[in-house]
Amino acid sequence: MASYLQIENISKSYGPKVLFDRIGFNVNEGDKIALIAPNGTGKTSLMRILAGKDKSDSGGQIKFLKDIRIAFLEQEYDYDPDATLLEQILSGSGRFTEGLDEAGHFEYERRIVRLLTELSLRPEQKMKELSGGEIKRVAIAEVLATEAEFLIMDEPTNHLDIDAIEYLENYLKRSRCTLFMVTHDRYFLDRVCNTVMELDHGQIYVYKGDYENFLEKREERIANYNAQTDRVRNLLRRELEWMHATPCARTGKAKYRKQAFWDLKDRAEQAYVTRQVSLESLESTTRLGTKIIDCHDVSFRFPDAADGTPGACIVDGFSYKFQRYDRIGIVGANGIGKTTFINLLLGNLQPTGGTIELGASLKIGYYSQQGMEFDEDQTVLDTVPNTSLLNQFLFPHDMLNNPVYKLSGGEKRRLYLLTILMQQPNMLILDEPTNDLDIVTLNILEEYLLDFKGSLLTVTHDRHFLDRIADHLLVFCGDGVIKDFVGGYTEYRSFIKDYEAGQRRAQAEPQTKVKAKPKESEPGVKKKLSFKEQRELTMLETEMEQLNEEKTALEEALSEGTLPYDKIVEASARYETVKKLLDEKESRWLELSL
């Protein structure tokens, strides 16, 4: 295969901190590479150098295949808030449209509209109307619309909801593009990438295969390195005896041997120690009572707009008694109300109906999506005055006197997480805790949460994280409907896919065939529906079949490229309407059948 990128002798430092030194590697056509490293060790700096946004300190060589198209997805997306989504993408991708004739421009716009529609966005929307997750979708649509041969993507899944993550995952799996990305989403990594590249102690190591293979081969590498260090230490002991000999015994000895001793001593001190986050000392000393949080018929609706538009209904008649050692994951689309629900539990918002009662001994530790407002001029040690805990949480001694503003985004999130855990809560509420945390920290956090002696409620789009720490889910279906699903995320998706497959089979079968009655023992199926509810359920299934057929037809029409521009806009608008109707029908179906 052709070599798409050759890197030789590039370096980057910030002050005395060396991120990487004279590294080199090669990327071939078809490679899909995930770059892994702890936060603050140079991943984003390396990607910016490759994308031409920054320069190597040591010069070196960055050589792409001639005439190859390259697109770069940065973590932060610059945009004009008053532009429509279509205008924003067209203005941000001008170099990809240079030289295109009228037909080429039309095709490019058609591709943008299709991508935005598939990502549940409307081309005529204004950028200022979007949530953070929706802005990330626009950035992704802009990159994908280029159909570049080489994609450089920095944390593409951050701030995306699970539906958008799975869309991007499937797109990249099917695409023949070459990919170089940073990701901490382990499921995404395994399903998209064929190579893991590790940036460790300023050097690059390449592992072909999936994440599990990376872990295995990395342990072998570290074991071999430490074995070599042990041999060096044995040699050092013999050389040390020579160095301690009397001065006359060293008279006339070659200077190179003395220098070799010091080189040997430096190498002997480089044993590889994998530092891990140890959180045992952070366990809560406050005993959790039998009453945690009791929700009784809770509802919340935002006030109506000035023009009379009804306010969004976030929660409608929700009742649940949180139990000791509950491990709950909250899932749902961006903007559906998950953070609003958390603010209701915390008392930051008051329900418009029903009551929320908190236990007397409850001590909540809340990790917010927005993060902590740090005093940027304070040092790390000023922020968390506990040297031992900072060291355990991957802040080495030489970082403790660094001001907070020098930390990377991920390091700030890690420091913020530590301030929460230091409070020793007996209930943790975590809103998107996986954003910006590296894989090492995520693994250790998961281990801590599995042993946490309290209740846990977490909002996250990290499917691996959900599967490990949550034993049941609160599924936000829209229009205030919240359903409790027993099981992890993979089990939930499997249940939904089984239902959808059943719908497709039923659609393909003769209409006269009587559908099998659901077994009451099946998970998620509600017992004893009334006659009216059973009839509604049957009607819903018919309506959902019809909407799915229309959705498929619209997708085919939008992807064929034969529609004029006005028809594309019309079809896109109808597609959004159909998706919304389908979501509403599915939400009601879930309410009746789970």
N, C-alpha and C positions, 0 to 999 in steps of 0.2 A: 504493500500500500504506500501511497505517496506520503512524504513527510510534510505535514501542514505547518509545523512550528519547530524551530530549533533555538534552544536557549543555551548560551555559554557565558560563564563568568559574570553573572549579575549579582549585585550586593545591595543591601539597604540597612542603614543604621539611623537611629534617632538619638543624638547625643552619644553617651557611652553604651547604649543598648544596641547590640548587633542583632538584627532580625534574621538575616541570612547573609552568607559570605561566599561569593564566587560559586554560586550554584549553577548547575546546568541540567537540562533534560530535553526530551524530544516528545512531540505529540504527532501521532500519525493519523491519517484519514480514518474516520470511523471510531476513533477512541472516544469514550465517554468517561471522563476522569472526574472523580470527587477529591478535592483537596481538603485534608483533615489536619488540624493543629489546634492547640489550646488558644483561647482568646489572647490577643495582644502579642502574638508571636510572628505576625507578618503576612497572614493570608490575604487580607485586603490590599496591603501594599504590593504584594506580588502580582495580584490581578490587575491593579491599576498600572503597573509597569508594562504588563503584557498588552493592555488596552491602549497604551500610549498616553495615559493620563498622568504618569509620573516617570521619573528617570532612575536608572540604576546608579548607585554611587561609584561603582567601579567601571563604568562604561559597559564592556561586555557586548554580546551580540544577541539581538532578538530578530529572528528572521522567519517571516511568514512566507508561505508559498505565494508566488507572484499572482496578482489579480484575484486573490481569494477575498471573499466578502466576510467581514468580521463585524459582529454586533456585541455590544457590552451592556449587560444589565447591572447597574450599580444598586447599592442598598438604598440610597436616597435618590429620589426622582424629582428633578426640577421641572416645574410646569407653570403655565399661565392660568391662574384661577378663573379668568373670564373666558377662556377658550372652551369650545366644545371638545368632546373627546376626539372626534375625527380631526378637528383643526389642530389639536395638540399633537397628535401622532404625526400628522403630515408635516408640521413645522419642525418636529424633532428628528425626522428621518430624511431630511432633504438630500443628503449625499447618496442615498439609495435610489433616489428618483431622477438624478441628473442624467440627461441623455435619453430619457424615456419619451416616446412619442405619445400622442393622445390616447391610443389604445392601451399603452403600457401604464399610463397614469390611471386610466379607468380601472384596469385590472388591479393595480395596487390599492386603490380606494375600496374596491369590492372586497379585497382580501382583508383589509382593516375592518370593514363593517362586519364581515363574517366572524372574525376573531372576537370582536367586541361582543357580538350577539352570543357566541358560544360561551363567553365568560360572563354572561348575564348582565351586560352593560348596554346602554343605548347611545349610539353615536352622537345624538343631538344634545345629550346631557352636558351641563357645564362642569368643569373640573372642580369648582368650589363646592359643588353639591355632593361630592363623593366622600366616603369614609376612607380611612387609611388603607384598609384591605382592598377597597375598590380602586384606589390610586395605584396600588401595586399591580392590580390586574391590567390597568391601562399601560403601565410600563412594560409588562410582559407581552401584551398585544403588540406594542410598538416593536419590540425585539423580534417576535415571531413573524411579524408581517414582512420583515426584510428578507426572509428565507435565506439568511446568511449560511454559508458553509461552515463557519466556525463561530460558535456561541461561547462567550465568556459571561458567566452568571454568578453574581455574588449574593448568596442566600436567597434564591428565587422563591422559596416557600414561606419565608418570614411574612407574617401578617395576613397570609391567605387562609381562607376557610378550607375545610376538608374537600368540598366539591371542587374548588379551584385547584387545589393541590393535585387531586386525582386527574383533573383535566390536563394539567401541565405534564404530569407523570406519563399519561397515555400518549400525549403529543410527542414528547421527547423519546419515548420508547419506539414509536413508529418512525420518527424522523431519521434520515440518513446523515444528519448534521454531525459534525465533530463538536464535542462539548467539553469545556473546562469550567468547573464550578466549585464553589464552596457551599456545602450544605451540612446541617446538623440533623437533618431528618433521615433517620436510619432506614425506614421503609422506602422512602423516596430514593435514597442512595442505592439500595439493593435492586430496586426495580428498574432503574434507569442506567446505572453506571456499570462499566465492565473493568474499571481500573480504579484503585485507590492510591492516591499520592499523599504521602505524609511529610509535613514540614516539621522537623524535630531537631531542636538544638542547632538551628541554622542550616541544616542540611536536608536534602530531598531523598526520600526512599519511595520506590514504586512497587506496588503489589498488584498483580493481575488477579482478577476475581472479585468476589463480593466482600461485604463487611466482615463476615465471620472468618473468611480466609485472611483478611487483613489482620484481625486480632491474633490469629494463630501464628502467622508469619512474623508479626511484630514481636511477639513474645520470644520466638526463636532468635530473632536478631538481637534482642536485648540480652538473652541468656548467653549467646555467643560473645557479645561484646564484654559482658562481665567476666566470662571465663578467660578471655584474653587479658583483662585487667588483673585477674588473680595471678596469671603467669608473669605479668609485668611486676607485680608486687614481690613475687618470689625473687626475681632477678634484682629488684631494687634492694632487697635485704642484703644480698651479697655485695652489691655496690656500696651500700651504706657502711658495711664493715671496712671497706677500702677507704672510704672518705673519713672514717673515724680513726684510721691508723695514724701513727705518729707522723709529724711533719717530715721527718727524715725519710720515712718509708714512701712518702709521696714525691720526694725530690726527683726531678727529672721525668716524672710521669707526664704523659702527653696531655695537653690542655683539652684536646677533643674529648678525652674520657671524662674530664670534669664537667664539660658542657653536656655530654651525653647523660651524665647522672641527673642533672637538673631537668633535662628533657624527659628522662625516665620518671622522675618524681612527679612532674606535671601529669603525665599519662596515667600514673598509678592512682592519682586522686580523682580520676574521671569515671569512677564506677557509676553506672546508670542506676539511679534510684527513681522508680516511678512514684511520684508523690500523689497521694490520694486525699480526698476530702474526708476527714473523720468528724462526724457530727454527734458522737455518742454523748459528749458532755453538754449538748444543747437540749437534751430531752427535758420536757416540762416537769416541774416539781408540783404543779397544781393539779390535784385530782379532778377528773371530769365527772360531774354528777350524772344522774339518770336523765335529767332534762337538758337537752342541748339547744336546738332551735325548733319550735313548734309553729308550723304555718297552718292557719285555719282559714280556708276559703279565700285566699289572698288574691286580690286583683290589683292591677295597676294599668292605667291608661293616661297617656300624655294629654294635656289640655288641647281643645280644639284650636285650630289656627284662626287668625283674624278674619280670613275669608270664609270661615265656616267649615273648612275641611276637617273632618273628624281626626282627633289625635290617635296615634298608633296605640293599639292594645298590646301590651307586652306580656301580661299575666292575667289569666281569666279563671278564677275559681280554683286556685292551686292549693292543695292541702298535702302536707307531708310533715312527719315528725323525724327529724334527724336523730340518728342513734349514735351511741358510743361506737367508735371504730368504723363508722361509715366511711367508705372510700368511693366517692361519687365523682364521675366525670360529667361535665356539661358540654353538649355538642349542639351545633346549629350554625346557620349561615351568618356571615358578617352582617351586622346591623339588625339582627333579629331580637336583641334585647338581653343578651347573657350578662353583660356588665351592669345593665340596669337592674337585673334580678339580684346580683350580688350587692348592689348599693341598697336595695330594699332590706336584705338580710342584715347589713351593717348598720341600718338606721339612718343612712345618708339621704334616703328617700322614704316617704311615708306611703303605704298602700292606699289606693283609692277605695278599697273594699277589703274586708276581712282583717285578721290580726296576725302579728308575728311576735312570738314570745321567746325570750332568751333565758337560758338556764342561769342560775345565780353564780355558779362556779365557772362559767364559760369565759375563757380567755382566748380571743381570736388574734391570730397573726395573719395580716392581710398583705399579700404581695400584689400590687396593682400593676396593670398593664402600662401605665404611664411612667412607672418607676419612681425613684426618690429624688426629691429636690436637694441635691448635695450642695454644700459650700465648696465650690470648686477649688478654692485656695487652701482648704484644709488638707492635711496629709491623710494617707490611708489609715495611719495609726490614730490620728485625731478622730477620724470617723468611727472606727471600731477599736477602742483602746484595749485590745487583748491580743498580745503578740502570738500566743500559742494558737488561738483560734484562727488568726489570719494566716499563719503558716500552714495549718491544717487545711485551710480553704484555698490553697494554691497561691497565696501571696507571700513570696519569699522575703527574707530579711532585707535584701537590698531594695525592695519596693516600698517598704513601710513608710519611709519619709518622702515618698513622691507625692506631689499634690494630686488631688483627684482629677483635675483637668487633663493630666497626662495619661490617664487610663483609657483603654479602648472601650467601645460601647459594651462589649461582652464582659469586660472586667468590672465595669460599673454595675452591671446587672448582678454579677456574682457578689460584689460588695453589698449591694442592696439586699440580696437574698440573705446574706449573713446577718444583716441588721434585724431582719424579721425573725430568723431562727433564734437569735440571741435573746429575744423576748420570752422564750420558753412557753409558747402558746400551747393550749390543749386542743385547739381547732385551727387548722390551716385553711385559708381561702386563698387560692392561687389563681390569678387572672393572667393567662398566657405566660407561665413561668419559663417555657422552653425557648422563647424568642431571644436570640443573641447569646444563648449559653452554648459552649462548645460540648462536644460529645463526651469528653472525660467528665466534665461537671454534671452533665445530664445523667450519666450512668450512676455516679455516686449519689446524686440527689434522689434518683429512683430507689436506690438501696436504702437510703435514709427514710424515705416515705413509706417503704414497705414495712419498716420496723417502727414507724411513728406510733406512739401510744396515745392516740387521740383521733379525732374525726378529721376527715379531709374532703374538701370540695375544690375541684380544679376545673378551670376553663382552659382548654388547649386544643390545638389543631394537629398536634404531634400524635400520630396514630400508635406508634411504638410506645410512647409514654403512657397513653391511655390504656393500652392493653396490659401494661405492666402494673399500673397502680390503681386502676378503677375496677371494682367488681360489679357496679351497675351505673347506668347512665340516666341523666335527665336530658331528654331529647326535646329541644325547642323546635316546634313544628310551624310556628307562625300564628298570628292572630290570637296570641295568648295561650295557645295549647302547649302544655308541657307534659310529656309522657315519661314514665319511669320504665326503663328497660333493664332487666336483670341480665348481666353479662358485660363483656368488654366490647370495644369498638368493632373488632373483627367479627365477633358473633352477631352484632347488630347489623353490620353491612351484609353479612351472609344471610340473615333473616330477610332483609329488604330485597336482596337479589333473588332469593328463592321465591318471594312473592311476585316480583316482576317477571321471573321466568314462568311462574304459574299463569300469570296474566297472558303472556305471549302464547303459551300452550293452549289456554282456553280460547284465545282468539283464533288459533289455527284449527281447533276442533269443530266438528259440525255443531251448529247452533242448537240442535235438538237434544244434544247430549246433556244430561243432568250433571251439574258440577258436584264434586264430592264435598260433603259437609266437613268443615274443619274440625279436627279433633280438639276436644277441650283440653287435652293434656299438652298440646303444642305450646311452646313458650310464646308469650305475647298475645295469645288469642283470648279475647274477653268472653266470659261465660254468660249464659242466660240473657241474650239480647231479646228485647221485646219485639213483637211482630212489626211495629213501626220501624224500629232500628234495623231489623233484619232486611226489611224492604229497602230502606235507605242504603244499606250496605250493598245490596244487589244493584241498585241504581248507580251508586258510586263506581262500582266496578265497570259497568257498561260505559259510563261517561268517561272514565279514565282510559279505557280502550280507545274510544273515539278521539280523545285529546292526544293520546300517544301516536295514533295514526297521523293526525294533522301535524304534530310536531315533527315526525319523521319526514313527511312530505315537504314541510318548510325547510328542513335542514338540507334535503336533496336539492331543492330549488336554489337555495342560497349558495350551495357549493358547486353547482353546475357552471356558473359564470355566464349564463345567457340572459339574465334579467337586466333591463335598463336600470339606471341608478334610482329613479323614483320608485320603481317596483321593489328594489332591494330594501329601500328605507321602509316601504309599506310592509314587506314580508318580515323585516326585522322587528317592526312594532308588533305585528300579529304574533310573531314567535314569542316575544316577551309576554304578551297577554296569555298565550296558551300555556307557557311555563308557569305563570302565576296561578292560573286556574288549576293546572295540574298539581301544583304545590298545595293549593287549598283543598282539593279533593283528596290528595294523599294524606294530608294532615287529619282530615275528618275520618278517612278510612283507618288511619292509625288509632285515632281516638276510640273508634268502635271496635276495632279488632285486637288491639293490644291488651 
